[in-house]
């Protein structure tokens, strides 16, 4: 077993930081300027989560590549944290958006495109009825409202380490058996112990104990966890989850915002899952702000029979939700971008990456492993797959992770951030991009163990 040269890591990080700063003077100047008008120097807080002392400022993105203001071109394996999974600005999307903008953006009226979208979503994901929103956070928040409305229950159940957007009652953690607010979140959150229960993923005993109280409106989960790195369900876990939720009268909500990398119909379709409610944002409109929520026949019937929306003040929806431009972007994505042929190509290219990374890890005799579903690939710094968030976080090495990300950046590769180095193989990623990535990973490993 080979170990990382920890004494040399500090010097490597210092070297990579010096190189990063020296090669990006325009980004550095823009970051300093931005501090005078943007909170923290960025327009959105997450953009500060960066391995270097400042983020690079993007100038343009096209296909599988991003160019910064210093004219460095990167092979993009972050792809807008999945929002640009099918490539930046696909030609079909650009044409449709340009046309729709000329014909109206926000109408507060349905369009014929929305019917086409509903019919295609039903065909693709198996749930018969759909609504369209702006973000997956919105879709999940409204899904919780619907679940509580039709079950007449207040509690929800989530898994430790989850992330379903900025829905307050899901920003929780489980530490030493105690449920509390996620310590990384900003501002005081609602008391999680009043409305949310949290258990570890893959723990069937804990799942049954929680659901047996018969006061939980819904379980909100991803088919495979992603926020703390990929965590796969153990064999039979989803069968048991579905059986228990039905037995105890609890609805099952599946969030596919990240898992859509698992296949054309997400992991829901790939694994033949049967959610009561389904949510999906991020790439559903090729990166244009939009999200969708699907519901089963039974949920639709119960909701419509119990709910009267007379004046629109229902707590579900919004003025910009299902606007004509977003709906047109979803339609063109489903029709011409998010296709079977695109996924076939993405999976084949991901196979090439997994093979290369595995060979490098094995050659170096490192106790790491590759986690993957579909075209989402991660390198985890532990020998065996973690079963839950506690195990995954316990194996995480933040200093090592920052160094690897920065090493890649300095060599023209943008990787996914937060919890392990991650590569999203997009619809426009090439075999040459994969070979470049593998070469850089090999160089990084060689320096780490040298």
Buried (B, 14 or more C-beta within 10 A) or exposed (E): EBEBEEEEBEEBBEBBBEBBBEBBEBBBBBBEEBEEEEEEBBEEEEBEEBBBEBBBBBBEBBBBBBBBBBEBEBBBBBBBBBBBBBBBBBEBBEEBBEEBEEEEBEEEEEBEBBEBBBEBBBEBBBBBBBBBBBBBBBBBBBBBBBBBBBBEBEBBBBBBBBBBBBBBBBBBBBEEEEBBBBEEEEEEBEEBEEBBBBBBBBBBEBBBEBBEEEBBBBBBBBBBBBBBBBBBBBEEBBEBBBEBBEEBEBBBBBBBBBBBBBBBBBBBBBBEBBBBBBBBBBBBBBBBBBBBBBBBEEBBEBBEEEEEEEEEEEEBBEEBBBBBBBBBBBBBBBBBBBBEEBBEBBBEBBBBBBEBBBEBBEEBEBBBBBBBBBBBBBBBBBEEBBBBBBBBBEBBBEEBBBBBBBBBBBBBBBBBBBBBBBBBBBBBBBEEBBEBBBBBBBBBBEBBBE
